[in-house]
Amino acid sequence: MPKTKREIALAKIGDIVAKHRVEQGYSRTQLAIELNTDEKQLRRIESGAVNPTIITLLKIFHILKINTEVLNKIKIDKSFFYD
């Protein structure tokens, strides 16, 4: 079954988070503790299974020192909003 554009975007965000988490030397457990969440939720974010809030993303990006400019690489068009 083809993925929706939203699912693709969430998977890309999850890939960004996972890549930077590993590069920064954090385990999922360590990052989850800093985020005040559980490891399962972080795993869902990294796999693209959930749509995290903007606050959660900002916390993750701050902790992992991810520049929000990376989100500009996720290309969307008008159809994204109706997918």
Secondary structure, DSSP 8 states (H G I E B T S, - for coil): ----HHHHHHHHHHHHHHHHHHHTT--HHHHHHHHTS-HHHHHHHHHT-S---HHHHHHHHHHTT--GGGGGGS---GGGGG-
